Amino acid sequence: MGKCSFCGKEVLLPFRCPYCGLYFCTEHRLPENHDCPAAPPRLPLGPASHPKKDPFKLIKTKSTVYRASKRNVRIHTSPYTRENIYHAIRTSRYKRRLYVDWRSAGRKVLCVFGMAAVTFGYIPAFRYAITVSPTFEIFLSSLSIPAWLRGYLAYIPMLFVLAMSHEMLHALAWWYYGYPAIPIPVLVPPFLGITIGPKPSNAKENAGISLAPLLLTVICYMNYRVTGDTLILGFGLINLFGMGYDFISALAG
């Protein structure tokens, strides 16, 4: 048994104060309840230094800022998104196809090869058509001239062979090889995959074929029906074969 030093109440298990060393009951065991002189002074309780924040509003604000920053980084600053990587790969493929268009060059060389074979019928014509035209194109590619001018200068050996072959073929070749110079492309319904004028720059439209080779083949066939000239018909058939090769190659890759 013990007695409280503050109120004199007898308790079974009194509490000892850690500051003054006296024993107190349950009600007066704290230093502020029995006015302990040895207890350290306490700071007065005052109003809060900042207003109380709503936890739901704070969480919502943080979430909004995080979503906004994540959206900005994903779209505007990060160059490694799936869309940008796919666009870069597609652009590099289109540029490689644009600068090294071996399918188009091969078709043109094939036309010159066939016309020279029909006209002359001996080996020097084959040798000229195979060697001179690609060599001239490689020489032009090494010069620092615009791409459009280099493309038109590459037609000089072909036009020279056409001039030696037939005057009608020379005129048709000027029209056929000059159709990309049309400034405004004329488009027909997209499901036909046919365009007139410059080739479209969009990668989705690369599978389209030009209408000019088909029209040129029709003109050659009409001229053959009227005049009976097999040279014109051979030029049209070779041109049609080159158009089909381009179309199949575009669909394949």
C-alpha positions in Angstrom: 0.0 0.0 0.0 1.1 3.6 -0.7 -0.3 7.1 -0.3 -0.5 9.8 -3.0 1.8 12.7 -2.2 -0.7 15.2 -3.8 -4.2 14.1 -2.6 -3.3 11.6 0.2 -5.3 8.8 -1.3 -4.1 5.3 -0.5 -3.4 3.1 -3.6 -2.2 -0.4 -4.0 0.4 0.3 -6.7 1.4 4.0 -6.7 3.3 5.6 -9.6 6.7 7.2 -9.1 7.4 10.5 -10.8 10.6 10.4 -12.8 11.4 14.1 -12.0 10.7 14.6 -8.3 10.8 11.0 -7.2 7.5 11.1 -5.2 4.6 8.6 -5.5 1.2 9.5 -6.8 -2.1 7.9 -7.7 -3.4 7.2 -11.1 -5.1 10.6 -11.4 -2.0 12.6 -10.4 0.8 10.5 -11.9 1.6 12.9 -14.7 3.9 15.9 -13.9 1.3 18.5 -15.1 -1.4 17.0 -12.8 0.5 17.3 -9.6 2.4 20.5 -10.5 5.8 18.9 -10.4 8.5 21.6 -9.7 11.3 19.5 -11.2 9.5 18.9 -14.5 10.9 20.9 -17.5 8.8 23.8 -18.8 6.4 23.0 -21.6 5.7 25.3 -24.6 2.2 26.8 -24.7 -0.2 25.3 -27.2 -1.0 27.8 -29.9 -2.8 27.8 -33.3 -1.4 25.8 -36.2 1.2 27.6 -38.3 -0.5 26.5 -41.6 -4.1 25.6 -42.4 -5.1 22.0 -42.5 -5.0 20.5 -46.0 -7.6 18.3 -47.5 -5.9 14.9 -48.1 -8.3 14.0 -51.0 -7.6 17.3 -52.7 -3.8 16.9 -52.3 -3.9 13.4 -53.8 -6.0 14.5 -56.7 -3.6 17.4 -57.4 -0.6 15.2 -57.4 -2.2 12.7 -59.6 -3.2 15.3 -62.1 0.3 16.8 -62.3 1.8 13.4 -62.7 -0.5 12.4 -65.5 0.1 15.7 -67.3 3.9 15.4 -67.0 3.8 11.8 -68.2 1.7 12.7 -71.2 4.0 15.6 -72.2 7.1 13.4 -71.9 5.6 10.6 -73.9 4.5 12.7 -76.8 6.8 15.7 -77.0 10.2 14.9 -75.5 10.8 11.2 -75.7 12.2 10.1 -79.1 12.0 6.4 -78.3 8.2 5.7 -78.4 6.8 3.0 -80.6 5.3 5.5 -83.1 8.5 7.5 -83.5 10.6 4.3 -84.0 8.2 2.9 -86.6 8.1 6.3 -88.4 11.9 6.5 -88.4 12.3 2.9 -89.8 9.6 3.6 -92.5 11.3 7.0 -93.4 14.7 5.3 -93.7 13.3 2.6 -96.0 11.6 5.2 -98.2 14.7 7.3 -98.5 16.8 4.2 -99.3 14.2 3.3 -102.0 14.2 6.9 -103.2 18.0 7.2 -103.7 18.7 3.7 -104.9 15.7 2.8 -107.0 17.1 -0.2 -108.8 13.7 -1.4 -109.9 12.9 1.7 -111.9 16.4 1.9 -113.3 16.3 -1.8 -114.3 12.9 -1.3 -116.1 14.3 1.6 -118.1 17.4 -0.3 -119.0 15.2 -3.3 -120.1 13.2 -1.0 -122.4 16.4 0.3 -124.0 17.8 -3.2 -124.2 14.7 -4.5 -126.0 14.3 -1.6 -128.4 18.0 -1.7 -129.4 17.8 -5.5 -129.9 14.8 -5.2 -132.2 16.2 -2.3 -134.1 19.9 -3.3 -134.6 19.9 -7.0 -133.9 23.5 -7.4 -133.1 25.8 -7.5 -130.0 27.1 -3.9 -129.8 23.5 -2.6 -129.2 23.1 -5.0 -126.3 26.5 -3.9 -124.9 25.7 -0.2 -125.2 22.3 -0.6 -123.5 23.6 -2.7 -120.6 26.8 -0.8 -119.8 26.5 2.8 -120.8 23.2 3.6 -119.1 24.0 2.3 -115.6 27.5 3.7 -115.8 26.1 7.1 -116.6 23.7 7.0 -113.7 26.4 6.0 -111.3 28.5 8.9 -112.6 25.7 11.4 -112.1 25.1 10.1 -108.5 28.7 11.1 -107.6 28.1 14.7 -108.6 26.7 17.3 -106.3 23.7 18.3 -108.3 20.0 18.3 -107.4 18.2 14.9 -107.4 15.5 16.0 -109.9 18.2 17.2 -112.4 20.2 14.0 -111.9 17.1 12.0 -112.7 16.5 13.7 -116.0 20.1 13.7 -117.0 20.1 9.9 -116.5 17.7 9.6 -119.5 20.2 11.0 -122.0 21.7 7.6 -123.1 18.2 6.1 -123.3 17.0 8.9 -125.5 20.1 8.7 -127.7 19.3 5.0 -128.4 15.7 5.8 -129.0 16.7 8.5 -131.5 18.8 6.1 -133.4 16.0 3.5 -133.4 12.9 5.3 -134.5 11.5 8.8 -134.5 8.1 7.7 -133.1 9.8 5.9 -130.2 11.9 9.1 -129.5 8.7 11.2 -129.2 7.0 8.6 -127.0 10.0 8.3 -124.8 10.0 12.1 -124.2 6.4 11.9 -123.1 6.9 8.8 -121.0 10.0 9.9 -119.2 8.7 13.4 -118.8 5.4 12.6 -117.0 7.0 13.0 -113.5 7.5 16.7 -114.3 3.8 17.3 -114.1 3.6 19.7 -111.1 0.1 18.6 -109.8 -0.6 14.9 -109.4 -3.9 13.7 -110.9 -5.4 11.0 -108.7 -8.1 8.5 -109.5 -10.0 6.4 -106.9 -7.5 4.9 -104.4 -8.8 1.4 -104.7 -7.5 1.2 -108.3 -4.0 2.0 -107.1 -3.3 4.2 -110.2 -1.8 7.7 -110.2 -0.8 10.2 -112.9 2.0 12.6 -112.2 4.7 12.5 -109.5 4.9 9.5 -107.2 3.2 10.1 -103.9 5.4 10.6 -100.9 3.1 8.8 -98.5 4.4 5.3 -97.7 0.8 3.9 -97.7 0.4 4.9 -101.4 3.7 3.4 -102.6 1.9 0.4 -103.9 0.2 2.5 -106.6 1.3 2.2 -110.2 1.5 5.0 -112.8 -1.1 5.2 -115.5 1.5 6.5 -118.0 3.0 3.1 -119.0 -0.5 1.7 -119.6 -1.5 4.6 -121.8 1.7 4.3 -123.7 1.1 0.6 -124.3 -2.4 1.3 -125.6 -1.0 4.0 -128.0 1.7 1.6 -129.2 -0.9 -1.1 -129.9 -3.2 1.4 -131.8 -0.2 2.5 -133.9 0.6 -1.2 -134.6 -3.0 -1.9 -135.7 -2.8 1.1 -138.1 0.7 0.9 -139.5 1.7 -2.7 -138.8 5.0 -1.6 -137.3 6.2 -4.4 -135.0 8.9 -2.1 -133.4 6.2 0.0 -131.8 4.4 -3.1 -130.6 7.6 -4.5 -129.1 8.2 -1.2 -127.2 4.7 -1.3 -125.8 4.9 -4.9 -124.6 8.3 -4.3 -122.9 6.9 -1.2 -121.2 3.8 -3.2 -120.0 6.1 -5.9 -118.6 8.1 -3.3 -116.7 4.9 -1.8 -115.3 3.8 -5.2 -114.0 7.2 -5.8 -112.5 7.0 -2.5 -110.6 3.5 -3.3 -109.3 4.4 -6.7 -108.1 7.6 -5.4 -106.4 5.6 -2.6 -104.7 3.1 -5.1 -103.3 5.9 -7.5 -102.1 7.9 -4.9 -100.3 
